[in-house]
Amino acid sequence: DQQVKQNSPSLSVQEGRISILNCDYTNSMFDYFLWYKKYPAEGPTFLISISSIKDKNEDGRFTVFLNKSAKHLSLHIVPSQPGDSAVYFCAAHNYQLIWGAGTKLIIKP
Amino acid sequence: NAGVTQTPKFQVLKTGQSMTLQCAQDMNHNSMYWYRQDPGMGLRLIYYSASEGTTDKGEVPNGYNVSRLNKREFSLRLESAAPSQTSVYFCASSAGTGVETQYFGPGTRLLVL
């Protein structure tokens, strides 16, 4: 039973446009949500996070939105750049991190 | 400042063989973790160590043992490898076990034949 789901295995976006990555969760006890980015042959690196008491957090080109009633969060990247091509993992915290399966983002020039 | 290092980068084992995956961090972090990543799945926690001298089971601990050798080092041992343990293994560390950022090593790709 996957508590954190990323239903899109991959996403292709034109350079300069907005990338929107989605994540759904089932456990209402999650208190913190994080996005990590992973390049091939490297470990994941932290990107941005949001507390369950907020609905938006912004850091430069990256914004995370949280909709608790829908148990849904999304990561927006504006504008998308070629270096953003990577696998993006959503993770949720409740005593430990529970990870989604990841979405591979491809930015087309 | 190397962050989190893992050895080896790649290993092939035969069923029943044993091996130890090594992990070290130089960030003076209290907490360390071992994850496995399988195709189509998120990272799954095998074991973690909240602080030096303590270890606890994660989501998928069966078939593994760990040792927190000191504050810097956290090793993962497979006593009798099975094909189901073919995976990519990541070590991570963080200042604490709450929502602090976890810093990951580059991973060890393990193939069990």
Backbone of each chain as ProteinMPNN parsed JSONL, in Angstrom:
{"seq_chain_A": "DQQVKQNSPSLSVQEGRISILNCDYTNSMFDYFLWYKKYPAEGPTFLISISSIKDKNEDGRFTVFLNKSAKHLSLHIVPSQPGDSAVYFCAAHNYQLIWGAGTKLIIKP", "coords_chain_A": {"N_chain_A": [[0.844, -1.181, 0.0], [0.922, 1.936, -1.148], [1.762, 4.862, 0.395], [2.53, 7.305, -0.495], [2.207, 8.678, -3.58], [3.371, 9.083, -6.867], [2.056, 9.632, -9.729], [2.798, 10.03, -12.354], [5.18, 8.656, -14.285], [6.967, 9.891, -15.99], [7.698, 13.107, -17.473], [7.571, 15.519, -19.971], [8.783, 18.666, -20.905], [8.852, 21.833, -22.489], [11.725, 23.9, -22.747], [11.85, 26.831, -20.761], [9.129, 26.892, -20.277], [6.49, 26.13, -17.866], [6.996, 23.601, -15.452], [5.126, 21.091, -13.924], [4.936, 19.018, -11.269], [3.374, 16.297, -9.728], [2.016, 14.94, -6.649], [0.478, 12.597, -4.579], [-0.983, 11.691, -1.445], [-1.868, 9.432, 1.243], [-1.965, 9.325, 3.994], [-3.129, 11.16, 6.595], [-1.674, 11.99, 8.735], [0.821, 12.84, 8.08], [3.291, 15.327, 8.529], [5.033, 16.951, 7.273], [6.426, 17.778, 4.142], [8.559, 16.945, 1.45], [10.612, 17.691, -1.392], [12.888, 16.054, -3.442], [15.658, 15.96, -5.664], [17.137, 14.066, -8.252], [19.989, 13.217, -10.008], [21.313, 11.042, -12.601], [23.344, 8.347, -11.424], [23.932, 9.61, -9.07], [23.243, 10.488, -5.617], [20.002, 11.383, -4.19], [19.199, 14.892, -3.85], [18.247, 17.482, -1.641], [15.521, 19.662, -2.355], [13.208, 21.413, -1.915], [10.828, 22.175, 0.684], [7.764, 21.77, 2.632], [5.745, 22.653, 5.345], [2.983, 21.028, 6.981], [1.234, 22.896, 7.937], [1.183, 24.968, 6.256], [0.308, 26.278, 2.97], [1.749, 26.912, 0.793], [5.053, 27.227, -0.46], [7.914, 28.96, -1.439], [10.865, 29.111, -3.417], [12.964, 30.734, -5.158], [12.949, 29.675, -8.456], [11.337, 27.587, -7.839], [8.329, 26.339, -6.528], [6.27, 24.989, -4.062], [3.104, 23.61, -3.62], [0.522, 22.868, -1.327], [-2.335, 20.969, -0.831], [-4.3, 20.135, 1.548], [-6.853, 19.106, 1.985], [-7.363, 17.688, -0.301], [-5.302, 15.956, -0.15], [-2.901, 16.334, -1.603], [0.029, 17.394, -3.264], [2.063, 19.683, -5.145], [4.797, 20.447, -7.277], [6.085, 23.28, -8.724], [7.997, 24.468, -11.389], [9.413, 27.249, -12.625], [11.037, 29.532, -14.789], [11.37, 26.496, -16.712], [14.497, 24.843, -17.022], [17.254, 23.422, -18.92], [19.018, 22.119, -17.118], [17.3, 21.242, -15.177], [16.41, 18.791, -15.821], [15.889, 15.702, -14.539], [15.262, 13.16, -12.026], [12.512, 13.522, -9.923], [11.656, 13.285, -6.588], [9.004, 12.947, -4.346], [8.509, 13.225, -0.88], [7.211, 12.277, 2.294], [6.76, 13.083, 5.732], [6.401, 11.28, 8.72], [7.365, 10.41, 11.56], [9.219, 8.872, 10.071], [10.686, 9.186, 6.78], [8.576, 8.753, 3.996], [8.647, 7.703, 0.724], [7.807, 8.71, -2.608], [7.6, 7.131, -5.891], [8.907, 8.58, -7.794], [9.301, 11.002, -10.471], [10.349, 11.325, -13.726], [11.71, 14.086, -15.125], [11.955, 15.704, -18.18], [13.523, 18.189, -19.9], [13.021, 19.854, -22.799], [15.026, 21.35, -25.307]], "CA_chain_A": [[0.0, 0.0, 0.0], [1.788, 3.099, -1.253], [1.198, 6.022, 1.076], [2.908, 8.478, -1.276], [2.147, 8.252, -4.98], [3.643, 9.992, -7.965], [1.408, 8.828, -10.763], [3.408, 10.232, -13.662], [6.578, 8.197, -14.274], [7.806, 10.843, -16.712], [7.063, 14.349, -17.914], [8.425, 16.249, -20.912], [8.38, 20.071, -20.928], [9.701, 22.708, -23.297], [12.549, 24.863, -22.008], [11.223, 28.127, -20.588], [7.744, 26.746, -19.85], [6.319, 25.677, -16.495], [6.912, 22.165, -15.161], [4.305, 20.815, -12.749], [5.049, 17.628, -10.842], [2.314, 16.041, -8.758], [2.227, 13.916, -5.627], [-0.702, 12.353, -3.749], [-0.688, 10.896, -0.26], [-3.066, 8.87, 1.862], [-1.9, 9.403, 5.457], [-3.373, 12.532, 7.05], [-0.766, 12.291, 9.843], [2.074, 13.427, 7.585], [3.39, 16.698, 9.022], [6.035, 17.707, 6.518], [6.588, 17.203, 2.816], [9.817, 17.38, 0.855], [10.95, 17.297, -2.756], [14.29, 15.814, -3.708], [16.001, 15.877, -7.074], [18.19, 13.075, -8.411], [20.628, 13.023, -11.303], [21.839, 9.673, -12.759], [24.581, 7.956, -10.745], [24.133, 10.417, -7.875], [22.178, 10.366, -4.64], [19.04, 12.492, -4.184], [19.553, 16.108, -3.126], [17.079, 18.215, -1.168], [15.164, 20.777, -3.215], [12.311, 22.334, -1.244], [9.926, 21.475, 1.59], [6.625, 22.536, 3.121], [5.083, 22.133, 6.539], [1.554, 20.763, 6.773], [0.431, 24.038, 8.375], [1.227, 25.966, 5.19], [-0.211, 25.792, 1.698], [2.647, 27.31, -0.289], [6.403, 27.637, -0.117], [8.567, 29.374, -2.671], [12.308, 29.293, -3.35], [13.435, 31.018, -6.509], [12.091, 29.161, -9.53], [10.607, 26.416, -7.333], [7.232, 26.582, -5.598], [5.506, 23.798, -3.707], [1.745, 23.883, -3.166], [-0.059, 21.767, -0.57], [-3.79, 20.978, -0.679], [-4.506, 19.076, 2.536], [-8.167, 18.471, 1.844], [-7.246, 16.728, -1.4], [-4.095, 15.151, 0.096], [-2.176, 16.502, -2.861], [0.975, 18.497, -3.365], [2.65, 19.822, -6.465], [6.017, 21.244, -7.403], [6.106, 24.074, -9.942], [9.313, 24.988, -11.757], [9.21, 28.289, -13.641], [10.895, 28.767, -16.027], [12.141, 25.247, -16.74], [15.801, 24.951, -17.672], [17.795, 22.088, -19.24], [19.605, 21.518, -15.922], [16.247, 20.698, -14.33], [16.154, 17.406, -16.229], [16.291, 14.838, -13.422], [14.13, 12.483, -11.393], [12.049, 14.264, -8.755], [10.972, 12.453, -5.601], [8.215, 13.538, -3.291], [8.624, 12.438, 0.35], [6.357, 12.778, 3.372], [7.328, 12.735, 7.036], [5.646, 10.951, 9.93], [8.377, 9.606, 12.248], [10.264, 8.626, 9.09], [10.29, 9.646, 5.448], [7.979, 7.813, 3.048], [8.999, 8.274, -0.574], [7.135, 8.321, -3.836], [8.437, 6.389, -6.845], [9.664, 9.523, -8.608], [8.884, 11.413, -11.812], [11.49, 11.753, -14.539], [11.416, 15.321, -15.869], [12.835, 15.947, -19.331], [13.337, 19.538, -20.43], [13.414, 19.863, -24.205], [15.525, 22.671, -25.724]], "C_chain_A": [[0.888, 1.243, 0.0], [1.123, 4.298, -0.606], [1.484, 7.313, 0.322], [3.01, 8.037, -2.736], [2.499, 9.389, -5.921], [3.196, 9.252, -9.217], [1.987, 9.001, -12.149], [4.859, 9.768, -13.617], [7.507, 9.174, -14.992], [6.975, 12.023, -17.206], [8.05, 15.079, -18.82], [7.89, 17.666, -21.061], [9.366, 20.869, -21.774], [10.475, 23.658, -22.388], [11.833, 26.206, -21.934], [9.779, 28.065, -20.109], [7.698, 26.275, -18.396], [6.285, 24.151, -16.429], [6.088, 22.009, -13.892], [4.382, 19.331, -12.43], [4.089, 17.41, -9.681], [2.623, 14.879, -7.827], [0.952, 13.806, -4.797], [-0.311, 11.49, -2.554], [-1.98, 10.449, 0.412], [-3.117, 9.085, 3.369], [-2.053, 10.855, 5.926], [-2.456, 12.932, 8.212], [0.572, 12.851, 9.37], [2.135, 14.897, 7.988], [4.353, 17.557, 8.214], [6.233, 16.996, 5.198], [7.837, 17.796, 2.176], [9.893, 16.93, -0.592], [12.474, 17.164, -2.846], [14.464, 15.638, -5.214], [17.159, 14.898, -7.207], [18.671, 13.023, -9.852], [21.142, 11.583, -11.381], [23.176, 9.492, -12.046], [24.921, 8.859, -9.555], [23.023, 10.117, -6.875], [21.215, 11.526, -4.748], [19.592, 13.691, -3.416], [18.274, 16.876, -2.803], [16.81, 19.423, -2.059], [14.343, 21.816, -2.456], [11.37, 21.536, -0.349], [8.765, 22.372, 1.981], [6.05, 21.857, 4.354], [3.596, 21.944, 6.259], [0.673, 21.924, 7.218], [0.436, 25.157, 7.327], [0.609, 25.399, 3.924], [0.688, 26.158, 0.523], [4.023, 27.637, 0.279], [7.171, 27.866, -1.411], [10.068, 29.535, -2.431], [12.818, 29.476, -4.769], [12.465, 30.528, -7.561], [11.166, 28.041, -9.067], [9.54, 26.828, -6.319], [6.526, 25.267, -5.324], [4.166, 24.251, -3.135], [1.212, 22.644, -2.45], [-1.563, 21.975, -0.431], [-4.145, 19.828, 0.253], [-5.843, 18.382, 2.376], [-8.152, 17.432, 0.732], [-6.087, 15.768, -1.204], [-3.215, 15.15, -1.158], [-1.166, 17.626, -2.725], [1.581, 18.509, -4.758], [3.88, 20.709, -6.374], [5.961, 21.951, -8.748], [7.515, 24.603, -10.162], [9.087, 25.98, -12.902], [10.384, 29.263, -13.646], [11.749, 27.498, -15.976], [13.424, 25.446, -17.535], [16.35, 23.55, -17.951], [18.391, 21.366, -18.027], [18.586, 20.958, -14.949], [15.901, 19.262, -14.71], [16.747, 16.464, -15.186], [15.067, 14.038, -12.995], [13.79, 13.233, -10.108], [11.24, 13.331, -7.849], [10.212, 13.341, -4.62], [8.371, 12.635, -2.06], [7.783, 13.093, 1.438], [6.864, 12.254, 4.71], [6.256, 12.448, 8.086], [6.505, 9.958, 10.692], [9.522, 9.205, 11.316], [9.764, 9.125, 7.737], [9.719, 8.498, 4.634], [8.086, 8.45, 1.668], [8.057, 7.801, -1.674], [8.13, 7.671, -4.788], [9.234, 7.296, -7.764], [9.023, 9.814, -9.946], [10.112, 11.901, -12.547], [11.069, 12.954, -15.374], [12.451, 15.504, -16.968], [12.513, 17.325, -19.871], [13.897, 19.565, -21.858], [13.884, 21.259, -24.603], [14.667, 23.284, -26.824]], "O_chain_A": [[1.523, 1.568, 1.003], [0.036, 4.705, -1.018], [0.767, 8.302, 0.479], [3.789, 7.149, -3.082], [1.996, 10.506, -5.792], [3.885, 8.353, -9.7], [1.701, 8.2, -13.04], [5.689, 10.414, -12.978], [8.686, 9.28, -14.654], [5.753, 11.953, -17.338], [9.221, 15.237, -18.475], [6.701, 17.864, -21.311], [10.567, 20.602, -21.766], [9.948, 24.153, -21.392], [11.272, 26.668, -22.928], [9.25, 29.051, -19.597], [8.736, 26.05, -17.774], [5.632, 23.496, -17.242], [6.318, 22.705, -12.903], [3.949, 18.491, -13.219], [4.001, 18.231, -8.768], [3.379, 13.967, -8.163], [0.407, 14.82, -4.361], [0.59, 10.656, -2.65], [-3.047, 11.016, 0.177], [-4.193, 9.033, 3.964], [-1.179, 11.682, 5.668], [-2.463, 14.09, 8.63], [1.376, 13.294, 10.191], [1.163, 15.633, 7.816], [4.468, 18.759, 8.453], [6.21, 15.767, 5.131], [8.136, 18.98, 2.333], [9.312, 15.913, -0.971], [13.228, 18.028, -2.398], [13.549, 15.228, -5.927], [18.066, 14.892, -6.375], [17.893, 12.818, -10.784], [21.384, 10.961, -10.347], [24.029, 10.379, -12.068], [26.059, 8.873, -9.087], [21.987, 9.559, -7.237], [21.554, 12.554, -5.334], [20.352, 13.534, -2.46], [17.339, 16.909, -3.602], [17.736, 20.122, -2.47], [14.744, 22.976, -2.365], [11.138, 20.352, -0.593], [8.769, 23.572, 1.706], [5.892, 20.636, 4.392], [3.024, 22.621, 5.404], [-0.519, 21.941, 6.911], [-0.235, 26.175, 7.5], [0.408, 24.19, 3.81], [0.423, 25.762, -0.612], [4.148, 28.238, 1.345], [7.089, 27.075, -2.35], [10.492, 30.028, -1.385], [13.071, 28.509, -5.487], [11.296, 30.913, -7.566], [10.304, 27.596, -9.825], [9.816, 27.569, -5.376], [6.22, 24.516, -6.25], [4.098, 25.144, -2.29], [1.42, 21.517, -2.899], [-2.013, 23.025, 0.028], [-4.277, 18.685, -0.184], [-5.946, 17.179, 2.612], [-8.845, 16.418, 0.811], [-5.903, 14.854, -2.009], [-2.846, 14.101, -1.685], [-1.457, 18.675, -2.149], [1.61, 17.495, -5.455], [3.984, 21.589, -5.519], [5.809, 21.31, -9.788], [8.147, 25.121, -9.242], [8.638, 25.613, -13.988], [10.716, 29.791, -12.585], [12.749, 27.453, -15.259], [13.444, 26.117, -18.568], [15.952, 22.59, -17.29], [18.283, 20.145, -17.917], [18.953, 20.272, -13.996], [15.169, 18.592, -13.982], [17.96, 16.436, -14.978], [13.975, 14.216, -13.535], [14.672, 13.539, -9.305], [10.284, 12.686, -8.278], [10.727, 14.35, -4.138], [8.365, 11.411, -2.189], [7.662, 14.317, 1.491], [7.337, 11.122, 4.807], [5.344, 13.243, 8.311], [6.372, 8.754, 10.476], [10.679, 9.199, 11.735], [8.587, 9.442, 7.567], [10.294, 7.411, 4.582], [7.67, 9.591, 1.465], [7.582, 6.665, -1.675], [9.335, 7.657, -4.538], [10.147, 6.832, -8.448], [8.293, 8.987, -10.492], [10.831, 12.776, -12.066], [10.183, 12.854, -16.223], [13.657, 15.466, -16.724], [11.377, 17.603, -20.254], [15.084, 19.33, -22.083], [13.225, 22.248, -24.281], [14.95, 24.39, -27.285]]}, "seq_chain_B": "NAGVTQTPKFQVLKTGQSMTLQCAQDMNHNSMYWYRQDPGMGLRLIYYSASEGTTDKGEVPNGYNVSRLNKREFSLRLESAAPSQTSVYFCASSAGTGVETQYFGPGTRLLVL", "coords_chain_B": {"N_chain_B": [[35.855, 18.432, 2.113], [33.838, 15.881, 1.875], [31.223, 15.067, 2.213], [28.833, 12.595, 2.085], [30.078, 9.423, 1.716], [30.241, 6.352, -0.101], [31.132, 2.932, -0.321], [31.362, -0.285, -1.91], [31.083, 1.147, -5.288], [29.84, -0.46, -7.101], [28.781, -3.852, -7.172], [28.914, -7.342, -7.685], [27.362, -10.235, -6.632], [27.141, -13.728, -5.741], [24.329, -15.811, -5.077], [23.872, -16.366, -1.649], [26.369, -15.494, -0.85], [28.212, -13.196, 1.24], [28.413, -9.715, 2.155], [29.627, -6.422, 2.983], [28.421, -3.163, 2.97], [29.857, -0.02, 2.929], [29.657, 3.139, 4.612], [30.304, 6.551, 5.105], [30.314, 9.717, 6.756], [31.159, 13.191, 6.821], [30.09, 15.356, 8.097], [29.504, 15.685, 10.71], [27.073, 14.679, 11.542], [24.322, 13.454, 13.484], [22.491, 11.437, 12.838], [22.009, 8.579, 10.77], [21.28, 6.683, 7.792], [20.087, 3.826, 5.943], [18.946, 3.104, 2.748], [17.061, 1.378, 0.205], [16.616, 1.324, -3.316], [14.366, 0.396, -5.703], [13.361, -0.43, -9.07], [10.634, 1.544, -10.218], [9.74, 2.08, -7.716], [9.705, 3.982, -4.667], [12.318, 5.251, -2.484], [13.132, 2.992, 0.07], [13.271, 2.577, 3.533], [15.764, 0.822, 5.224], [17.354, 0.384, 7.587], [18.037, 2.577, 10.35], [20.049, 4.933, 12.201], [19.7, 6.744, 14.92], [21.428, 8.045, 16.579], [24.875, 7.877, 17.621], [25.654, 4.629, 18.61], [23.083, 3.635, 18.63], [20.634, 1.744, 16.842], [17.919, 1.179, 14.582], [15.136, -0.619, 13.192], [13.874, -0.161, 9.896], [11.539, 0.11, 7.262], [11.989, -2.175, 5.659], [13.747, -4.376, 6.88], [14.501, -7.075, 6.837], [16.917, -9.595, 6.269], [19.122, -8.05, 6.44], [21.784, -6.508, 8.32], [23.077, -3.981, 10.523], [25.728, -1.742, 11.504], [26.636, 0.797, 13.647], [29.458, 2.159, 13.636], [30.919, 4.277, 14.62], [30.552, 7.829, 15.137], [30.833, 8.734, 12.548], [30.615, 6.564, 10.768], [28.583, 4.072, 9.201], [27.592, 0.934, 8.615], [26.276, -1.531, 6.354], [25.232, -4.838, 6.302], [24.965, -7.758, 4.382], [24.21, -10.912, 5.079], [23.663, -13.355, 3.812], [23.327, -13.248, 0.676], [20.515, -12.678, -1.499], [18.733, -13.007, -4.633], [16.571, -11.213, -4.549], [17.59, -9.071, -3.245], [18.928, -7.572, -5.014], [19.54, -4.372, -6.002], [19.679, -0.747, -5.748], [21.57, 0.798, -3.348], [21.369, 3.314, -0.966], [23.055, 5.45, 1.231], [22.466, 7.776, 3.823], [22.666, 10.868, 5.687], [21.786, 12.964, 8.482], [21.254, 15.891, 10.526], [19.49, 15.428, 12.618], [16.712, 13.242, 13.479], [14.299, 14.245, 12.744], [12.635, 16.446, 10.673], [14.842, 17.273, 9.416], [17.051, 17.999, 6.702], [18.103, 15.346, 4.672], [21.197, 14.064, 3.637], [22.624, 12.537, 0.899], [24.638, 9.728, -0.134], [26.386, 8.603, -3.144], [25.413, 6.132, -3.861], [25.265, 2.506, -4.039], [25.405, 0.051, -6.398], [24.023, -3.052, -6.466], [24.183, -6.343, -7.573], [22.743, -9.429, -7.413], [23.29, -12.68, -8.233]], "CA_chain_B": [[34.543, 18.097, 2.66], [33.306, 14.95, 0.889], [29.811, 14.802, 2.436], [28.566, 11.186, 2.372], [30.758, 8.546, 0.767], [29.837, 4.943, -0.044], [31.931, 1.959, -1.066], [31.84, 0.032, -3.27], [30.088, 1.754, -6.175], [29.148, -1.534, -7.804], [29.203, -5.163, -6.697], [28.17, -8.517, -8.125], [27.459, -11.335, -5.675], [26.371, -14.931, -5.997], [23.392, -16.133, -4.015], [24.474, -16.976, -0.476], [27.575, -14.793, -0.439], [27.983, -12.083, 2.16], [29.213, -8.527, 1.916], [29.327, -5.248, 3.792], [28.457, -1.876, 2.301], [30.397, 0.963, 3.86], [29.187, 4.516, 4.474], [30.918, 7.487, 6.042], [29.945, 11.128, 6.553], [32.083, 14.095, 7.503], [29.327, 16.553, 8.437], [29.235, 15.62, 12.139], [25.657, 14.416, 11.725], [23.978, 12.441, 14.47], [21.636, 10.37, 12.31], [22.396, 7.968, 9.496], [20.21, 5.853, 7.238], [20.303, 3.001, 4.753], [17.766, 2.921, 1.917], [17.196, 0.691, -1.07], [15.722, 1.832, -4.35], [14.064, -0.584, -6.743], [12.653, 0.193, -10.201], [9.21, 1.805, -10.05], [9.398, 2.27, -6.303], [10.461, 5.013, -3.97], [13.329, 4.753, -1.556], [12.561, 2.328, 1.251], [14.232, 2.603, 4.635], [16.144, -0.502, 5.704], [17.708, 0.628, 8.98], [18.587, 3.883, 10.623], [20.716, 5.116, 13.478], [19.363, 8.098, 15.345], [22.625, 8.619, 17.19], [25.932, 6.895, 17.808], [25.331, 3.607, 19.595], [21.709, 3.14, 18.488], [20.146, 1.407, 15.511], [16.516, 0.768, 14.586], [14.646, -1.148, 11.936], [13.002, 0.645, 9.07], [10.409, -0.548, 6.605], [12.364, -3.453, 5.041], [15.024, -4.766, 7.497], [14.81, -8.51, 6.771], [18.044, -9.983, 5.438], [20.187, -7.07, 6.614], [22.214, -6.063, 9.635], [23.827, -2.733, 10.451], [26.602, -1.385, 12.62], [27.063, 2.211, 13.724], [30.814, 1.929, 14.135], [31.246, 5.502, 15.356], [29.633, 8.859, 14.659], [31.038, 8.948, 11.118], [30.472, 5.396, 9.902], [27.391, 3.248, 9.364], [27.738, -0.105, 7.602], [25.128, -2.418, 6.093], [25.751, -6.167, 5.976], [24.113, -8.818, 3.862], [24.854, -12.15, 5.547], [23.487, -14.397, 2.803], [22.629, -12.47, -0.339], [19.474, -13.304, -2.311], [18.438, -12.195, -5.822], [15.632, -10.14, -4.193], [18.343, -7.953, -2.693], [19.44, -6.78, -6.123], [18.958, -3.048, -5.815], [20.638, 0.325, -5.518], [21.549, 1.122, -1.922], [21.804, 4.663, -0.642], [23.284, 5.852, 2.608], [22.174, 9.193, 4.029], [22.859, 11.351, 7.053], [21.118, 14.219, 8.804], [21.598, 16.38, 11.859], [18.596, 14.749, 13.549], [15.781, 12.316, 12.815], [13.035, 14.9, 12.455], [12.469, 16.821, 9.274], [16.091, 17.828, 8.891], [17.456, 17.541, 5.378], [18.985, 14.189, 4.573], [22.227, 14.177, 2.615], [22.804, 11.187, 0.382], [25.8, 9.287, -0.878], [26.123, 8.359, -4.576], [24.755, 4.847, -4.059], [25.97, 1.266, -4.39], [24.552, -0.806, -7.219], [24.298, -4.446, -6.108], [23.534, -7.368, -8.389], [22.877, -10.767, -6.828], [22.96, -13.688, -9.265]], "C_chain_B": [[33.794, 17.213, 1.676], [31.82, 14.702, 1.064], [29.613, 13.356, 2.866], [29.24, 10.345, 1.301], [30.307, 7.11, 0.991], [30.823, 4.104, -0.839], [31.323, 0.589, -0.881], [30.775, 0.749, -4.077], [29.243, 0.682, -6.852], [29.674, -2.875, -7.318], [28.3, -6.234, -7.282], [28.422, -9.631, -7.122], [26.73, -12.557, -6.216], [25.438, -15.162, -4.809], [24.113, -16.847, -2.874], [25.751, -16.303, 0.001], [27.211, -13.645, 0.502], [28.836, -10.891, 1.741], [28.754, -7.405, 2.833], [29.461, -4.007, 2.938], [28.883, -0.836, 3.34], [29.85, 2.352, 3.558], [29.878, 5.374, 5.521], [30.471, 8.901, 5.707], [30.881, 12.0, 7.384], [31.397, 15.401, 7.908], [28.961, 16.607, 9.924], [27.747, 15.419, 12.439], [25.43, 13.318, 12.756], [23.303, 11.223, 13.855], [22.119, 9.886, 10.96], [21.367, 6.928, 9.1], [20.742, 4.969, 6.118], [18.947, 2.797, 4.064], [18.098, 1.972, 0.768], [16.196, 1.29, -2.037], [15.591, 0.782, -5.434], [13.268, 0.1, -7.851], [11.163, 0.358, -9.921], [8.779, 2.014, -8.616], [10.217, 3.412, -5.726], [11.545, 4.394, -3.111], [12.624, 4.126, -0.354], [13.635, 2.206, 2.325], [14.496, 1.2, 5.147], [16.412, -0.432, 7.209], [18.121, 2.081, 9.128], [19.23, 3.892, 12.006], [20.497, 6.559, 13.894], [20.571, 8.813, 15.949], [23.644, 7.497, 17.352], [25.528, 5.92, 18.917], [23.922, 3.061, 19.516], [21.412, 2.807, 17.039], [18.705, 0.924, 15.631], [16.116, 0.293, 13.206], [13.784, -0.113, 11.225], [11.905, -0.205, 8.487], [10.742, -1.952, 6.117], [13.686, -3.991, 5.603], [15.435, -6.23, 7.289], [15.942, -8.81, 5.8], [19.248, -9.067, 5.578], [20.543, -6.905, 8.085], [23.02, -4.782, 9.467], [24.715, -2.588, 11.674], [26.898, 0.096, 12.542], [28.413, 2.176, 14.427], [31.288, 3.093, 15.004], [30.327, 6.578, 14.783], [29.697, 9.014, 13.141], [30.554, 7.795, 10.249], [29.265, 4.531, 10.253], [27.424, 2.206, 8.258], [26.49, -0.971, 7.527], [25.667, -3.767, 5.645], [24.642, -7.066, 5.469], [24.798, -10.131, 4.207], [24.789, -13.262, 4.503], [22.633, -13.794, 1.689], [21.635, -13.318, -1.135], [19.196, -12.426, -3.522], [17.474, -11.041, -5.525], [16.328, -8.92, -3.593], [19.1, -7.174, -3.772], [18.753, -5.428, -6.1], [20.076, -2.007, -5.854], [20.474, 0.764, -4.065], [22.121, 2.513, -1.695], [21.968, 4.807, 0.867], [23.003, 7.345, 2.701], [22.487, 9.569, 5.46], [22.101, 12.654, 7.236], [21.482, 14.619, 10.229], [20.768, 15.668, 12.932], [17.635, 13.877, 12.785], [14.425, 12.95, 12.554], [12.92, 15.199, 10.981], [13.727, 17.48, 8.72], [16.419, 17.212, 7.533], [18.373, 16.341, 5.486], [19.928, 14.394, 3.399], [22.629, 12.77, 2.198], [24.176, 10.972, -0.231], [25.411, 8.96, -2.308], [25.483, 7.004, -4.86], [25.717, 3.715, -4.37], [24.995, 0.413, -5.183], [24.954, -2.244, -6.977], [23.483, -5.381, -6.986], [23.803, -8.721, -7.752], [22.385, -11.796, -7.836], [22.506, -15.002, -8.645]], "O_chain_B": [[33.177, 17.72, 0.739], [31.189, 14.171, 0.15], [30.153, 12.929, 3.887], [28.995, 10.537, 0.11], [30.028, 6.7, 2.117], [31.29, 4.516, -1.901], [30.807, 0.298, 0.198], [29.662, 0.941, -3.586], [28.066, 0.899, -7.14], [30.872, -3.025, -7.079], [27.083, -6.064, -7.367], [29.571, -9.934, -6.801], [25.822, -12.442, -7.039], [25.729, -14.756, -3.684], [24.861, -17.8, -3.093], [26.176, -16.518, 1.136], [26.068, -13.192, 0.551], [29.851, -11.044, 1.061], [27.652, -7.431, 3.381], [30.472, -3.808, 2.266], [28.358, -0.776, 4.452], [29.61, 2.7, 2.401], [30.018, 4.973, 6.676], [30.274, 9.248, 4.542], [31.328, 11.626, 8.468], [32.055, 16.432, 8.046], [28.198, 17.475, 10.345], [27.227, 15.911, 13.44], [26.224, 12.387, 12.888], [23.521, 10.098, 14.305], [22.574, 10.664, 10.122], [20.673, 6.364, 9.946], [21.71, 5.31, 5.438], [17.962, 2.389, 4.678], [19.262, 1.79, 0.41], [15.099, 1.704, -1.661], [16.583, 0.335, -6.01], [12.581, 1.091, -7.606], [10.507, -0.569, -9.447], [7.586, 2.114, -8.329], [11.283, 3.756, -6.237], [11.671, 3.173, -3.022], [11.648, 4.667, 0.164], [14.76, 1.785, 2.055], [13.561, 0.466, 5.468], [15.761, -1.119, 7.997], [18.507, 2.733, 8.158], [19.003, 3.019, 12.843], [21.044, 7.482, 13.29], [20.707, 10.031, 15.839], [23.312, 6.317, 17.234], [25.12, 6.324, 20.005], [23.579, 2.128, 20.242], [21.871, 3.49, 16.123], [18.315, 0.338, 16.641], [16.665, 0.726, 12.193], [13.078, 0.683, 11.842], [11.401, -1.126, 9.13], [9.884, -2.834, 6.151], [14.667, -4.057, 4.862], [16.586, -6.589, 7.536], [15.937, -8.348, 4.659], [20.271, -9.27, 4.924], [19.721, -7.132, 8.972], [23.578, -4.526, 8.4], [24.498, -3.207, 12.715], [27.351, 0.599, 11.514], [28.491, 2.166, 15.656], [31.979, 2.894, 16.003], [29.415, 6.264, 14.018], [28.703, 9.388, 12.519], [30.128, 8.013, 9.115], [28.964, 4.29, 11.422], [27.298, 2.55, 7.083], [25.752, -1.122, 8.501], [26.468, -3.838, 4.713], [23.549, -7.132, 6.032], [25.866, -10.427, 3.673], [25.744, -14.019, 4.332], [21.403, -13.818, 1.739], [21.868, -14.496, -1.407], [19.401, -11.213, -3.454], [17.546, -9.999, -6.177], [15.719, -7.86, -3.452], [19.827, -6.228, -3.468], [17.527, -5.346, -6.172], [21.254, -2.34, -5.977], [19.368, 1.064, -3.617], [23.209, 2.843, -2.168], [21.14, 4.352, 1.656], [23.274, 8.092, 1.761], [22.567, 8.711, 6.339], [21.809, 13.36, 6.27], [21.951, 13.805, 11.025], [21.27, 15.347, 14.009], [17.728, 13.778, 11.561], [13.487, 12.249, 12.175], [13.087, 14.316, 10.14], [13.688, 18.157, 7.692], [16.1, 16.054, 7.263], [19.304, 16.324, 6.291], [19.527, 14.833, 2.321], [22.936, 11.922, 3.036], [24.792, 11.892, -0.77], [24.233, 9.03, -2.658], [25.053, 6.751, -5.986], [26.816, 3.921, -4.884], [23.904, 0.091, -4.712], [26.092, -2.627, -7.247], [22.268, -5.237, -7.126], [24.956, -9.112, -7.572], [21.221, -11.788, -8.238], [22.194, -15.949, -9.366]]}, "name": "protein", "num_of_chains": 2, "seq": "DQQVKQNSPSLSVQEGRISILNCDYTNSMFDYFLWYKKYPAEGPTFLISISSIKDKNEDGRFTVFLNKSAKHLSLHIVPSQPGDSAVYFCAAHNYQLIWGAGTKLIIKPNAGVTQTPKFQVLKTGQSMTLQCAQDMNHNSMYWYRQDPGMGLRLIYYSASEGTTDKGEVPNGYNVSRLNKREFSLRLESAAPSQTSVYFCASSAGTGVETQYFGPGTRLLVL"}
